[in-house]
Amino acid sequence: MSSHVENEIQARIARVRAEAERKRQEREELARRRAAGLAKRHAQKLRRLAEKGLDLAPPVDLSNETLAASGAL
């Protein structure tokens, strides 16, 4: 037979575990929403740049003959 104190301790442990699980689920949901929002913003940006006629493709000339950013030869 368990005592009143043991029952209270078990109840407290259960509450703490439930709260931790709830917080974990909230963090996961926030991460999913954040990722979806980021993808949506990137898509909007790409559409906006395309509407302005900006070239989104990498440069065609990929030779090693260009100067480095530092200007070193």
PDB file of N, CA, C, O and CB in Angstrom:
ATOM      1  N   MET A   1       0.850  -1.173   0.000  1.00  0.00           N
ATOM      2  CA  MET A   1       0.000   0.000   0.000  1.00  0.00           C
ATOM      3  C   MET A   1       0.896   1.236   0.000  1.00  0.00           C
ATOM      4  O   MET A   1       1.831   1.337   0.794  1.00  0.00           O
ATOM      5  CB  MET A   1      -0.967  -0.002   1.225  1.00  0.00           C
ATOM      6  N   SER A   2       0.602   2.160  -0.887  1.00  0.00           N
ATOM      7  CA  SER A   2       1.437   3.354  -0.969  1.00  0.00           C
ATOM      8  C   SER A   2       0.849   4.477  -0.130  1.00  0.00           C
ATOM      9  O   SER A   2      -0.361   4.577   0.074  1.00  0.00           O
ATOM     10  CB  SER A   2       1.591   3.805  -2.425  1.00  0.00           C
ATOM     11  N   SER A   3       1.742   5.299   0.337  1.00  0.00           N
ATOM     12  CA  SER A   3       1.329   6.369   1.241  1.00  0.00           C
ATOM     13  C   SER A   3       0.843   7.584   0.451  1.00  0.00           C
ATOM     14  O   SER A   3       1.022   7.683  -0.763  1.00  0.00           O
ATOM     15  CB  SER A   3       2.489   6.765   2.170  1.00  0.00           C
ATOM     16  N   HIS A   4       0.236   8.482   1.175  1.00  0.00           N
ATOM     17  CA  HIS A   4      -0.242   9.730   0.583  1.00  0.00           C
ATOM     18  C   HIS A   4       0.917  10.514  -0.029  1.00  0.00           C
ATOM     19  O   HIS A   4       0.776  11.085  -1.110  1.00  0.00           O
ATOM     20  CB  HIS A   4      -0.966  10.587   1.640  1.00  0.00           C
ATOM     21  N   VAL A   5       2.042  10.545   0.642  1.00  0.00           N
ATOM     22  CA  VAL A   5       3.213  11.272   0.153  1.00  0.00           C
ATOM     23  C   VAL A   5       3.708  10.667  -1.156  1.00  0.00           C
ATOM     24  O   VAL A   5       4.006  11.391  -2.105  1.00  0.00           O
ATOM     25  CB  VAL A   5       4.339  11.260   1.206  1.00  0.00           C
ATOM     26  N   GLU A   6       3.793   9.349  -1.206  1.00  0.00           N
ATOM     27  CA  GLU A   6       4.231   8.689  -2.435  1.00  0.00           C
ATOM     28  C   GLU A   6       3.280   8.980  -3.585  1.00  0.00           C
ATOM     29  O   GLU A   6       3.715   9.184  -4.718  1.00  0.00           O
ATOM     30  CB  GLU A   6       4.343   7.183  -2.220  1.00  0.00           C
ATOM     31  N   ASN A   7       1.977   9.000  -3.295  1.00  0.00           N
ATOM     32  CA  ASN A   7       0.990   9.326  -4.327  1.00  0.00           C
ATOM     33  C   ASN A   7       1.181  10.751  -4.833  1.00  0.00           C
ATOM     34  O   ASN A   7       1.104  11.002  -6.036  1.00  0.00           O
ATOM     35  CB  ASN A   7      -0.434   9.147  -3.785  1.00  0.00           C
ATOM     36  N   GLU A   8       1.425  11.674  -3.926  1.00  0.00           N
ATOM     37  CA  GLU A   8       1.640  13.073  -4.322  1.00  0.00           C
ATOM     38  C   GLU A   8       2.903  13.211  -5.169  1.00  0.00           C
ATOM     39  O   GLU A   8       2.913  13.959  -6.147  1.00  0.00           O
ATOM     40  CB  GLU A   8       1.738  13.978  -3.078  1.00  0.00           C
ATOM     41  N   ILE A   9       3.957  12.504  -4.805  1.00  0.00           N
ATOM     42  CA  ILE A   9       5.206  12.552  -5.566  1.00  0.00           C
ATOM     43  C   ILE A   9       4.976  12.001  -6.974  1.00  0.00           C
ATOM     44  O   ILE A   9       5.429  12.588  -7.957  1.00  0.00           O
ATOM     45  CB  ILE A   9       6.324  11.750  -4.842  1.00  0.00           C
ATOM     46  N   GLN A  10       4.268  10.869  -7.066  1.00  0.00           N
ATOM     47  CA  GLN A  10       3.990  10.289  -8.381  1.00  0.00           C
ATOM     48  C   GLN A  10       3.135  11.231  -9.232  1.00  0.00           C
ATOM     49  O   GLN A  10       3.353  11.350 -10.438  1.00  0.00           O
ATOM     50  CB  GLN A  10       3.284   8.931  -8.226  1.00  0.00           C
ATOM     51  N   ALA A  11       2.171  11.896  -8.611  1.00  0.00           N
ATOM     52  CA  ALA A  11       1.331  12.840  -9.340  1.00  0.00           C
ATOM     53  C   ALA A  11       2.158  14.023  -9.838  1.00  0.00           C
ATOM     54  O   ALA A  11       1.979  14.479 -10.968  1.00  0.00           O
ATOM     55  CB  ALA A  11       0.177  13.332  -8.450  1.00  0.00           C
ATOM     56  N   ARG A  12       3.059  14.517  -8.997  1.00  0.00           N
ATOM     57  CA  ARG A  12       3.918  15.632  -9.392  1.00  0.00           C
ATOM     58  C   ARG A  12       4.829  15.229 -10.551  1.00  0.00           C
ATOM     59  O   ARG A  12       5.004  15.991 -11.502  1.00  0.00           O
ATOM     60  CB  ARG A  12       4.760  16.113  -8.194  1.00  0.00           C
ATOM     61  N   ILE A  13       5.400  14.047 -10.471  1.00  0.00           N
ATOM     62  CA  ILE A  13       6.271  13.553 -11.549  1.00  0.00           C
ATOM     63  C   ILE A  13       5.473  13.442 -12.850  1.00  0.00           C
ATOM     64  O   ILE A  13       5.971  13.801 -13.917  1.00  0.00           O
ATOM     65  CB  ILE A  13       6.893  12.169 -11.173  1.00  0.00           C
ATOM     66  N   ALA A  14       4.249  12.953 -12.765  1.00  0.00           N
ATOM     67  CA  ALA A  14       3.400  12.825 -13.954  1.00  0.00           C
ATOM     68  C   ALA A  14       3.102  14.199 -14.558  1.00  0.00           C
ATOM     69  O   ALA A  14       3.115  14.361 -15.778  1.00  0.00           O
ATOM     70  CB  ALA A  14       2.081  12.101 -13.600  1.00  0.00           C
ATOM     71  N   ARG A  15       2.832  15.193 -13.695  1.00  0.00           N
ATOM     72  CA  ARG A  15       2.560  16.550 -14.195  1.00  0.00           C
ATOM     73  C   ARG A  15       3.779  17.139 -14.888  1.00  0.00           C
ATOM     74  O   ARG A  15       3.655  17.767 -15.940  1.00  0.00           O
ATOM     75  CB  ARG A  15       2.124  17.467 -13.046  1.00  0.00           C
ATOM     76  N   VAL A  16       4.949  16.941 -14.307  1.00  0.00           N
ATOM     77  CA  VAL A  16       6.184  17.468 -14.893  1.00  0.00           C
ATOM     78  C   VAL A  16       6.447  16.811 -16.246  1.00  0.00           C
ATOM     79  O   VAL A  16       6.810  17.491 -17.206  1.00  0.00           O
ATOM     80  CB  VAL A  16       7.385  17.239 -13.941  1.00  0.00           C
ATOM     81  N   ARG A  17       6.265  15.504 -16.327  1.00  0.00           N
ATOM     82  CA  ARG A  17       6.472  14.800 -17.597  1.00  0.00           C
ATOM     83  C   ARG A  17       5.480  15.269 -18.659  1.00  0.00           C
ATOM     84  O   ARG A  17       5.847  15.467 -19.817  1.00  0.00           O
ATOM     85  CB  ARG A  17       6.343  13.286 -17.393  1.00  0.00           C
ATOM     86  N   ALA A  18       4.230  15.444 -18.258  1.00  0.00           N
ATOM     87  CA  ALA A  18       3.212  15.908 -19.206  1.00  0.00           C
ATOM     88  C   ALA A  18       3.546  17.314 -19.701  1.00  0.00           C
ATOM     89  O   ALA A  18       3.394  17.602 -20.888  1.00  0.00           O
ATOM     90  CB  ALA A  18       1.809  15.888 -18.552  1.00  0.00           C
ATOM     91  N   GLU A  19       3.992  18.179 -18.817  1.00  0.00           N
ATOM     92  CA  GLU A  19       4.369  19.546 -19.197  1.00  0.00           C
ATOM     93  C   GLU A  19       5.572  19.528 -20.139  1.00  0.00           C
ATOM     94  O   GLU A  19       5.602  20.285 -21.110  1.00  0.00           O
ATOM     95  CB  GLU A  19       4.688  20.390 -17.940  1.00  0.00           C
ATOM     96  N   ALA A  20       6.551  18.687 -19.871  1.00  0.00           N
ATOM     97  CA  ALA A  20       7.727  18.577 -20.738  1.00  0.00           C
ATOM     98  C   ALA A  20       7.317  18.085 -22.123  1.00  0.00           C
ATOM     99  O   ALA A  20       7.812  18.587 -23.132  1.00  0.00           O
ATOM    100  CB  ALA A  20       8.776  17.625 -20.119  1.00  0.00           C
ATOM    101  N   GLU A  21       6.432  17.122 -22.176  1.00  0.00           N
ATOM    102  CA  GLU A  21       5.945  16.603 -23.465  1.00  0.00           C
ATOM    103  C   GLU A  21       5.178  17.683 -24.228  1.00  0.00           C
ATOM    104  O   GLU A  21       5.337  17.816 -25.441  1.00  0.00           O
ATOM    105  CB  GLU A  21       5.043  15.364 -23.248  1.00  0.00           C
ATOM    106  N   ARG A  22       4.356  18.443 -23.531  1.00  0.00           N
ATOM    107  CA  ARG A  22       3.596  19.525 -24.168  1.00  0.00           C
ATOM    108  C   ARG A  22       4.544  20.571 -24.753  1.00  0.00           C
ATOM    109  O   ARG A  22       4.347  21.032 -25.877  1.00  0.00           O
ATOM    110  CB  ARG A  22       2.630  20.185 -23.153  1.00  0.00           C
ATOM    111  N   LYS A  23       5.563  20.941 -23.997  1.00  0.00           N
ATOM    112  CA  LYS A  23       6.536  21.921 -24.481  1.00  0.00           C
ATOM    113  C   LYS A  23       7.310  21.389 -25.682  1.00  0.00           C
ATOM    114  O   LYS A  23       7.590  22.133 -26.622  1.00  0.00           O
ATOM    115  CB  LYS A  23       7.506  22.303 -23.361  1.00  0.00           C
ATOM    116  N   ARG A  24       7.660  20.092 -25.653  1.00  0.00           N
ATOM    117  CA  ARG A  24       8.376  19.490 -26.777  1.00  0.00           C
ATOM    118  C   ARG A  24       7.529  19.547 -28.040  1.00  0.00           C
ATOM    119  O   ARG A  24       8.031  19.877 -29.114  1.00  0.00           O
ATOM    120  CB  ARG A  24       8.760  18.036 -26.459  1.00  0.00           C
ATOM    121  N   GLN A  25       6.243  19.225 -27.911  1.00  0.00           N
ATOM    122  CA  GLN A  25       5.340  19.269 -29.055  1.00  0.00           C
ATOM    123  C   GLN A  25       5.185  20.696 -29.581  1.00  0.00           C
ATOM    124  O   GLN A  25       5.128  20.909 -30.793  1.00  0.00           O
ATOM    125  CB  GLN A  25       3.972  18.696 -28.673  1.00  0.00           C
ATOM    126  N   GLU A  26       5.116  21.673 -28.675  1.00  0.00           N
ATOM    127  CA  GLU A  26       5.021  23.069 -29.101  1.00  0.00           C
ATOM    128  C   GLU A  26       6.263  23.492 -29.875  1.00  0.00           C
ATOM    129  O   GLU A  26       6.162  24.187 -30.886  1.00  0.00           O
ATOM    130  CB  GLU A  26       4.819  23.985 -27.890  1.00  0.00           C
ATOM    131  N   ARG A  27       7.446  23.069 -29.394  1.00  0.00           N
ATOM    132  CA  ARG A  27       8.689  23.405 -30.102  1.00  0.00           C
ATOM    133  C   ARG A  27       8.720  22.781 -31.493  1.00  0.00           C
ATOM    134  O   ARG A  27       9.137  23.426 -32.455  1.00  0.00           O
ATOM    135  CB  ARG A  27       9.908  22.940 -29.295  1.00  0.00           C
ATOM    136  N   GLU A  28       8.281  21.534 -31.601  1.00  0.00           N
ATOM    137  CA  GLU A  28       8.246  20.868 -32.902  1.00  0.00           C
ATOM    138  C   GLU A  28       7.300  21.588 -33.853  1.00  0.00           C
ATOM    139  O   GLU A  28       7.633  21.800 -35.019  1.00  0.00           O
ATOM    140  CB  GLU A  28       7.823  19.401 -32.745  1.00  0.00           C
ATOM    141  N   GLU A  29       6.130  21.963 -33.365  1.00  0.00           N
ATOM    142  CA  GLU A  29       5.159  22.670 -34.199  1.00  0.00           C
ATOM    143  C   GLU A  29       5.713  24.023 -34.637  1.00  0.00           C
ATOM    144  O   GLU A  29       5.554  24.415 -35.793  1.00  0.00           O
ATOM    145  CB  GLU A  29       3.830  22.858 -33.443  1.00  0.00           C
ATOM    146  N   LEU A  30       6.350  24.722 -33.737  1.00  0.00           N
ATOM    147  CA  LEU A  30       6.947  26.012 -34.078  1.00  0.00           C
ATOM    148  C   LEU A  30       8.033  25.828 -35.129  1.00  0.00           C
ATOM    149  O   LEU A  30       8.124  26.628 -36.060  1.00  0.00           O
ATOM    150  CB  LEU A  30       7.526  26.695 -32.825  1.00  0.00           C
ATOM    151  N   ALA A  31       8.848  24.804 -35.002  1.00  0.00           N
ATOM    152  CA  ALA A  31       9.901  24.543 -35.988  1.00  0.00           C
ATOM    153  C   ALA A  31       9.295  24.238 -37.354  1.00  0.00           C
ATOM    154  O   ALA A  31       9.803  24.704 -38.373  1.00  0.00           O
ATOM    155  CB  ALA A  31      10.796  23.373 -35.529  1.00  0.00           C
ATOM    156  N   ARG A  32       8.207  23.455 -37.385  1.00  0.00           N
ATOM    157  CA  ARG A  32       7.544  23.162 -38.666  1.00  0.00           C
ATOM    158  C   ARG A  32       6.998  24.435 -39.291  1.00  0.00           C
ATOM    159  O   ARG A  32       7.165  24.664 -40.489  1.00  0.00           O
ATOM    160  CB  ARG A  32       6.405  22.141 -38.472  1.00  0.00           C
ATOM    161  N   ARG A  33       6.347  25.264 -38.485  1.00  0.00           N
ATOM    162  CA  ARG A  33       5.786  26.520 -39.015  1.00  0.00           C
ATOM    163  C   ARG A  33       6.890  27.460 -39.482  1.00  0.00           C
ATOM    164  O   ARG A  33       6.749  28.129 -40.506  1.00  0.00           O
ATOM    165  CB  ARG A  33       4.921  27.218 -37.948  1.00  0.00           C
ATOM    166  N   ARG A  34       7.977  27.511 -38.738  1.00  0.00           N
ATOM    167  CA  ARG A  34       9.098  28.370 -39.112  1.00  0.00           C
ATOM    168  C   ARG A  34       9.689  27.936 -40.452  1.00  0.00           C
ATOM    169  O   ARG A  34       9.972  28.769 -41.314  1.00  0.00           O
ATOM    170  CB  ARG A  34      10.181  28.346 -38.021  1.00  0.00           C
ATOM    171  N   ALA A  35       9.870  26.632 -40.617  1.00  0.00           N
ATOM    172  CA  ALA A  35      10.426  26.106 -41.867  1.00  0.00           C
ATOM    173  C   ALA A  35       9.487  26.388 -43.035  1.00  0.00           C
ATOM    174  O   ALA A  35       9.936  26.765 -44.117  1.00  0.00           O
ATOM    175  CB  ALA A  35      10.687  24.592 -41.748  1.00  0.00           C
ATOM    176  N   ALA A  36       8.200  26.208 -42.823  1.00  0.00           N
ATOM    177  CA  ALA A  36       7.233  26.474 -43.888  1.00  0.00           C
ATOM    178  C   ALA A  36       7.225  27.955 -44.244  1.00  0.00           C
ATOM    179  O   ALA A  36       7.155  28.313 -45.420  1.00  0.00           O
ATOM    180  CB  ALA A  36       5.824  26.021 -43.467  1.00  0.00           C
ATOM    181  N   GLY A  37       7.296  28.806 -43.243  1.00  0.00           N
ATOM    182  CA  GLY A  37       7.318  30.245 -43.496  1.00  0.00           C
ATOM    183  C   GLY A  37       8.572  30.667 -44.232  1.00  0.00           C
ATOM    184  O   GLY A  37       8.519  31.519 -45.118  1.00  0.00           O
ATOM    185  N   LEU A  38       9.698  30.078 -43.874  1.00  0.00           N
ATOM    186  CA  LEU A  38      10.952  30.402 -44.534  1.00  0.00           C
ATOM    187  C   LEU A  38      10.902  29.993 -46.002  1.00  0.00           C
ATOM    188  O   LEU A  38      11.332  30.754 -46.868  1.00  0.00           O
ATOM    189  CB  LEU A  38      12.125  29.717 -43.826  1.00  0.00           C
ATOM    190  N   ALA A  39      10.393  28.819 -46.288  1.00  0.00           N
ATOM    191  CA  ALA A  39      10.276  28.358 -47.673  1.00  0.00           C
ATOM    192  C   ALA A  39       9.345  29.285 -48.461  1.00  0.00           C
ATOM    193  O   ALA A  39       9.614  29.607 -49.619  1.00  0.00           O
ATOM    194  CB  ALA A  39       9.753  26.898 -47.719  1.00  0.00           C
ATOM    195  N   LYS A  40       8.264  29.705 -47.832  1.00  0.00           N
ATOM    196  CA  LYS A  40       7.317  30.600 -48.499  1.00  0.00           C
ATOM    197  C   LYS A  40       7.967  31.951 -48.796  1.00  0.00           C
ATOM    198  O   LYS A  40       7.778  32.507 -49.878  1.00  0.00           O
ATOM    199  CB  LYS A  40       6.057  30.795 -47.632  1.00  0.00           C
ATOM    200  N   ARG A  41       8.734  32.481 -47.835  1.00  0.00           N
ATOM    201  CA  ARG A  41       9.407  33.767 -48.061  1.00  0.00           C
ATOM    202  C   ARG A  41      10.452  33.658 -49.163  1.00  0.00           C
ATOM    203  O   ARG A  41      10.599  34.575 -49.970  1.00  0.00           O
ATOM    204  CB  ARG A  41      10.065  34.262 -46.768  1.00  0.00           C
ATOM    205  N   HIS A  42      11.177  32.546 -49.204  1.00  0.00           N
ATOM    206  CA  HIS A  42      12.171  32.360 -50.269  1.00  0.00           C
ATOM    207  C   HIS A  42      11.497  32.300 -51.631  1.00  0.00           C
ATOM    208  O   HIS A  42      11.989  32.889 -52.593  1.00  0.00           O
ATOM    209  CB  HIS A  42      12.989  31.080 -50.030  1.00  0.00           C
ATOM    210  N   ALA A  43      10.381  31.596 -51.719  1.00  0.00           N
ATOM    211  CA  ALA A  43       9.649  31.506 -52.983  1.00  0.00           C
ATOM    212  C   ALA A  43       9.159  32.883 -53.414  1.00  0.00           C
ATOM    213  O   ALA A  43       9.248  33.228 -54.592  1.00  0.00           O
ATOM    214  CB  ALA A  43       8.463  30.532 -52.855  1.00  0.00           C
ATOM    215  N   GLN A  44       8.644  33.668 -52.481  1.00  0.00           N
ATOM    216  CA  GLN A  44       8.195  35.021 -52.804  1.00  0.00           C
ATOM    217  C   GLN A  44       9.352  35.875 -53.302  1.00  0.00           C
ATOM    218  O   GLN A  44       9.200  36.634 -54.259  1.00  0.00           O
ATOM    219  CB  GLN A  44       7.545  35.677 -51.582  1.00  0.00           C
ATOM    220  N   LYS A  45      10.494  35.754 -52.666  1.00  0.00           N
ATOM    221  CA  LYS A  45      11.660  36.525 -53.069  1.00  0.00           C
ATOM    222  C   LYS A  45      12.090  36.152 -54.487  1.00  0.00           C
ATOM    223  O   LYS A  45      12.378  37.026 -55.304  1.00  0.00           O
ATOM    224  CB  LYS A  45      12.815  36.302 -52.085  1.00  0.00           C
ATOM    225  N   LEU A  46      12.130  34.850 -54.773  1.00  0.00           N
ATOM    226  CA  LEU A  46      12.518  34.416 -56.105  1.00  0.00           C
ATOM    227  C   LEU A  46      11.533  34.908 -57.161  1.00  0.00           C
ATOM    228  O   LEU A  46      11.946  35.310 -58.249  1.00  0.00           O
ATOM    229  CB  LEU A  46      12.621  32.899 -56.152  1.00  0.00           C
ATOM    230  N   ARG A  47      10.233  34.882 -56.855  1.00  0.00           N
ATOM    231  CA  ARG A  47       9.233  35.408 -57.793  1.00  0.00           C
ATOM    232  C   ARG A  47       9.447  36.896 -58.022  1.00  0.00           C
ATOM    233  O   ARG A  47       9.391  37.370 -59.157  1.00  0.00           O
ATOM    234  CB  ARG A  47       7.806  35.152 -57.270  1.00  0.00           C
ATOM    235  N   ARG A  48       9.691  37.628 -56.949  1.00  0.00           N
ATOM    236  CA  ARG A  48       9.904  39.071 -57.050  1.00  0.00           C
ATOM    237  C   ARG A  48      11.135  39.379 -57.902  1.00  0.00           C
ATOM    238  O   ARG A  48      11.098  40.272 -58.748  1.00  0.00           O
ATOM    239  CB  ARG A  48      10.058  39.690 -55.649  1.00  0.00           C
ATOM    240  N   LEU A  49      12.220  38.643 -57.681  1.00  0.00           N
ATOM    241  CA  LEU A  49      13.429  38.858 -58.470  1.00  0.00           C
ATOM    242  C   LEU A  49      13.197  38.511 -59.939  1.00  0.00           C
ATOM    243  O   LEU A  49      13.685  39.201 -60.834  1.00  0.00           O
ATOM    244  CB  LEU A  49      14.584  38.025 -57.908  1.00  0.00           C
ATOM    245  N   ALA A  50      12.448  37.435 -60.176  1.00  0.00           N
ATOM    246  CA  ALA A  50      12.154  37.046 -61.556  1.00  0.00           C
ATOM    247  C   ALA A  50      11.302  38.108 -62.245  1.00  0.00           C
ATOM    248  O   ALA A  50      11.502  38.391 -63.426  1.00  0.00           O
ATOM    249  CB  ALA A  50      11.438  35.684 -61.593  1.00  0.00           C
ATOM    250  N   GLU A  51      10.352  38.697 -61.516  1.00  0.00           N
ATOM    251  CA  GLU A  51       9.517  39.753 -62.093  1.00  0.00           C
ATOM    252  C   GLU A  51      10.349  40.974 -62.472  1.00  0.00           C
ATOM    253  O   GLU A  51      10.026  41.675 -63.430  1.00  0.00           O
ATOM    254  CB  GLU A  51       8.416  40.157 -61.109  1.00  0.00           C
ATOM    255  N   LYS A  52      11.417  41.228 -61.723  1.00  0.00           N
ATOM    256  CA  LYS A  52      12.295  42.351 -62.028  1.00  0.00           C
ATOM    257  C   LYS A  52      13.233  42.014 -63.186  1.00  0.00           C
ATOM    258  O   LYS A  52      13.953  42.883 -63.678  1.00  0.00           O
ATOM    259  CB  LYS A  52      13.105  42.746 -60.789  1.00  0.00           C
ATOM    260  N   GLY A  53      13.224  40.763 -63.618  1.00  0.00           N
ATOM    261  CA  GLY A  53      14.051  40.350 -64.735  1.00  0.00           C
ATOM    262  C   GLY A  53      15.478  40.037 -64.347  1.00  0.00           C
ATOM    263  O   GLY A  53      16.353  39.980 -65.210  1.00  0.00           O
ATOM    264  N   LEU A  54      15.728  39.836 -63.079  1.00  0.00           N
ATOM    265  CA  LEU A  54      17.081  39.519 -62.644  1.00  0.00           C
ATOM    266  C   LEU A  54      17.407  38.075 -62.984  1.00  0.00           C
ATOM    267  O   LEU A  54      16.564  37.188 -62.858  1.00  0.00           O
ATOM    268  CB  LEU A  54      17.244  39.770 -61.136  1.00  0.00           C
ATOM    269  N   ASP A  55      18.630  37.855 -63.411  1.00  0.00           N
ATOM    270  CA  ASP A  55      19.072  36.515 -63.763  1.00  0.00           C
ATOM    271  C   ASP A  55      19.370  35.742 -62.481  1.00  0.00           C
ATOM    272  O   ASP A  55      20.238  36.130 -61.700  1.00  0.00           O
ATOM    273  CB  ASP A  55      20.321  36.562 -64.690  1.00  0.00           C
ATOM    274  N   LEU A  56      18.655  34.665 -62.276  1.00  0.00           N
ATOM    275  CA  LEU A  56      18.823  33.882 -61.061  1.00  0.00           C
ATOM    276  C   LEU A  56      19.778  32.720 -61.248  1.00  0.00           C
ATOM    277  O   LEU A  56      20.130  32.038 -60.285  1.00  0.00           O
ATOM    278  CB  LEU A  56      17.494  33.371 -60.593  1.00  0.00           C
ATOM    279  N   ALA A  57      20.200  32.493 -62.489  1.00  0.00           N
ATOM    280  CA  ALA A  57      21.093  31.370 -62.767  1.00  0.00           C
ATOM    281  C   ALA A  57      22.522  31.752 -62.403  1.00  0.00           C
ATOM    282  O   ALA A  57      22.868  32.933 -62.416  1.00  0.00           O
ATOM    283  CB  ALA A  57      21.003  30.947 -64.255  1.00  0.00           C
ATOM    284  N   PRO A  58      23.356  30.768 -62.081  1.00  0.00           N
ATOM    285  CA  PRO A  58      24.765  31.075 -61.807  1.00  0.00           C
ATOM    286  C   PRO A  58      25.452  31.562 -63.080  1.00  0.00           C
ATOM    287  O   PRO A  58      24.972  31.287 -64.180  1.00  0.00           O
ATOM    288  CB  PRO A  58      25.500  29.831 -61.239  1.00  0.00           C
ATOM    289  N   PRO A  59      26.549  32.269 -62.952  1.00  0.00           N
ATOM    290  CA  PRO A  59      27.234  32.769 -64.144  1.00  0.00           C
ATOM    291  C   PRO A  59      27.701  31.610 -65.024  1.00  0.00           C
ATOM    292  O   PRO A  59      28.075  30.541 -64.542  1.00  0.00           O
ATOM    293  CB  PRO A  59      28.432  33.653 -63.747  1.00  0.00           C
ATOM    294  N   VAL A  60      27.663  31.867 -66.346  1.00  0.00           N
ATOM    295  CA  VAL A  60      28.043  30.836 -67.300  1.00  0.00           C
ATOM    296  C   VAL A  60      29.558  30.683 -67.333  1.00  0.00           C
ATOM    297  O   VAL A  60      30.062  29.568 -67.469  1.00  0.00           O
ATOM    298  CB  VAL A  60      27.506  31.168 -68.700  1.00  0.00           C
ATOM    299  N   ASP A  61      30.290  31.789 -67.211  1.00  0.00           N
ATOM    300  CA  ASP A  61      31.741  31.748 -67.273  1.00  0.00           C
ATOM    301  C   ASP A  61      32.283  31.315 -65.920  1.00  0.00           C
ATOM    302  O   ASP A  61      32.337  32.108 -64.980  1.00  0.00           O
ATOM    303  CB  ASP A  61      32.321  33.123 -67.687  1.00  0.00           C
ATOM    304  N   LEU A  62      32.677  30.073 -65.829  1.00  0.00           N
ATOM    305  CA  LEU A  62      33.175  29.537 -64.575  1.00  0.00           C
ATOM    306  C   LEU A  62      34.687  29.316 -64.625  1.00  0.00           C
ATOM    307  O   LEU A  62      35.216  28.433 -63.949  1.00  0.00           O
ATOM    308  CB  LEU A  62      32.462  28.232 -64.243  1.00  0.00           C
ATOM    309  N   SER A  63      35.382  30.132 -65.440  1.00  0.00           N
ATOM    310  CA  SER A  63      36.824  29.943 -65.565  1.00  0.00           C
ATOM    311  C   SER A  63      37.533  30.423 -64.302  1.00  0.00           C
ATOM    312  O   SER A  63      36.972  31.176 -63.506  1.00  0.00           O
ATOM    313  CB  SER A  63      37.365  30.689 -66.800  1.00  0.00           C
ATOM    314  N   ASN A  64      38.749  29.983 -64.137  1.00  0.00           N
ATOM    315  CA  ASN A  64      39.571  30.372 -62.999  1.00  0.00           C
ATOM    316  C   ASN A  64      40.426  31.583 -63.314  1.00  0.00           C
ATOM    317  O   ASN A  64      41.373  31.866 -62.579  1.00  0.00           O
ATOM    318  CB  ASN A  64      40.450  29.221 -62.570  1.00  0.00           C
ATOM    319  N   GLU A  65      40.128  32.298 -64.366  1.00  0.00           N
ATOM    320  CA  GLU A  65      40.978  33.411 -64.809  1.00  0.00           C
ATOM    321  C   GLU A  65      40.556  34.735 -64.196  1.00  0.00           C
ATOM    322  O   GLU A  65      41.197  35.752 -64.462  1.00  0.00           O
ATOM    323  CB  GLU A  65      40.949  33.522 -66.320  1.00  0.00           C
ATOM    324  N   THR A  66      39.516  34.765 -63.395  1.00  0.00           N
ATOM    325  CA  THR A  66      39.087  36.019 -62.785  1.00  0.00           C
ATOM    326  C   THR A  66      39.912  36.291 -61.526  1.00  0.00           C
ATOM    327  O   THR A  66      40.461  35.372 -60.919  1.00  0.00           O
ATOM    328  CB  THR A  66      37.575  35.976 -62.448  1.00  0.00           C
ATOM    329  N   LEU A  67      39.991  37.561 -61.148  1.00  0.00           N
ATOM    330  CA  LEU A  67      40.753  37.937 -59.965  1.00  0.00           C
ATOM    331  C   LEU A  67      40.010  37.496 -58.704  1.00  0.00           C
ATOM    332  O   LEU A  67      38.781  37.418 -58.684  1.00  0.00           O
ATOM    333  CB  LEU A  67      41.009  39.460 -59.942  1.00  0.00           C
ATOM    334  N   ALA A  68      40.748  37.224 -57.701  1.00  0.00           N
ATOM    335  CA  ALA A  68      40.148  36.873 -56.408  1.00  0.00           C
ATOM    336  C   ALA A  68      39.518  38.111 -55.802  1.00  0.00           C
ATOM    337  O   ALA A  68      39.834  39.224 -56.221  1.00  0.00           O
ATOM    338  CB  ALA A  68      41.204  36.268 -55.440  1.00  0.00           C
ATOM    339  N   ALA A  69      38.647  37.951 -54.839  1.00  0.00           N
ATOM    340  CA  ALA A  69      38.002  39.073 -54.182  1.00  0.00           C
ATOM    341  C   ALA A  69      39.028  39.983 -53.515  1.00  0.00           C
ATOM    342  O   ALA A  69      38.797  41.184 -53.382  1.00  0.00           O
ATOM    343  CB  ALA A  69      36.994  38.576 -53.157  1.00  0.00           C
ATOM    344  N   SER A  70      40.141  39.426 -53.103  1.00  0.00           N
ATOM    345  CA  SER A  70      41.165  40.233 -52.433  1.00  0.00           C
ATOM    346  C   SER A  70      41.978  41.043 -53.431  1.00  0.00           C
ATOM    347  O   SER A  70      42.727  41.936 -53.037  1.00  0.00           O
ATOM    348  CB  SER A  70      42.093  39.339 -51.614  1.00  0.00           C
ATOM    349  N   GLY A  71      41.839  40.740 -54.730  1.00  0.00           N
ATOM    350  CA  GLY A  71      42.610  41.441 -55.744  1.00  0.00           C
ATOM    351  C   GLY A  71      43.953  40.783 -56.006  1.00  0.00           C
ATOM    352  O   GLY A  71      44.736  41.287 -56.811  1.00  0.00           O
ATOM    353  N   ALA A  72      44.231  39.688 -55.356  1.00  0.00           N
ATOM    354  CA  ALA A  72      45.498  38.990 -55.545  1.00  0.00           C
ATOM    355  C   ALA A  72      45.520  38.347 -56.918  1.00  0.00           C
ATOM    356  O   ALA A  72      44.487  37.940 -57.449  1.00  0.00           O
ATOM    357  CB  ALA A  72      45.718  37.931 -54.445  1.00  0.00           C
ATOM    358  N   LEU A  73      46.688  38.264 -57.469  1.00  0.00           N
ATOM    359  CA  LEU A  73      46.824  37.653 -58.797  1.00  0.00           C
ATOM    360  C   LEU A  73      47.232  36.231 -58.722  1.00  0.00           C
ATOM    361  O   LEU A  73      47.388  35.579 -59.754  1.00  0.00           O
ATOM    362  CB  LEU A  73      47.808  38.397 -59.625  1.00  0.00           C
TER     363      LEU A  73
END
